[in-house]
């Protein structure tokens, strides 16, 4: 009886060992059949739709200053790189003696015309009193009024002649039309003027014209934010904004023209610098963003993604939104926290056993 019990216990023990060995063998076979993959966890983030355009900066205001009339350059009061304020004297030219004489003559004519006008005005007042008393006729009074009007017109003409003569005389003083930086100086002391003498640019407000593909026209708007970078100042991002957008496509280039402005408070940027402008067209917060490399085409512009679920691959269709570089917004099919198969995603089908490797 005891022998039989011992035999039954041994048989049960042996059966358990065989079952365990069979299970281990099955696990080893599954491990050998599992496809090795790498994974990533889908997370929420921000994605921007933007266009990237290479451009050249221009000053918000630029001017090449020339002399009003020819003259010899007496003094140059500025040099390249100087900061100037509106009205600062830049260049002084020799003043023609004839101009001085014209100013003096015009001043003398003002004095003479003023005396004549004073006499005519007094004569008109006297004629008015005499007319009221009946001493003179209306025709005599009208003659006095005409003389007063003629004298006033002569005085105004004298003032106009003086202003013109003074303006010609002042043309020997070349001043800054606005505040900015001197970018070029052609004037040389002792030389005679002929062409531009000074170039000034206001670099506190810079602008650039960009050309974009027509497909972006419906997204472009005045006020959109801009980030500008340049190799002249690596690692620094200069903010700006879109100030104008052409409503139509240029028939020659086939592109859309837009203008951006940069407010450079640092003073690092200069007119003529080149760089890259990033125009932000659209921003989506809390978006699921995946690299396009994890997506597989499924025909008719459809895409799928391989997810990891309980050791098996699961192929799911997805819907996508805006693109940013090599990334795409996933609007349906993947949720934050899902495990997405990265390397090996093209080797698996739904239900396949997968093994995560580092």
Buried (B, 14 or more C-beta within 10 A) or exposed (E): EEEEEEEEEEEEEEEEEEEEEEEEEEEEEEEEEBBEBEBBEBEEBEBBBBBEBEBEBBBBBBBEBBBBEEBBBEEBBBEEEBEBEEEBEBBBBEBBEEBEEBBEEBBEBBEEBBEBBEEBBEBBEEBBEBBEEEEBEEEEBEBBBEBBEEBBEBBEEBBEBBEEBBEBBBBBEBBBBBBBBBBEBBBEEEEEBEEBBBBBBBBBBBBBBBBBEEEBBEBBEEEBBBBBBBEEBEEEEBEBBBBBBBEEBEEEEEBBBBBBBBBBEEEEBBBEBEBEBBBBBBBBEEBBBBEEEBBBEEEEEEBBBBBBEEEBBBBBEBEBBBBBEEBBBBBEBBEEEBBBBBBBBEBBEEEBBBBBEE
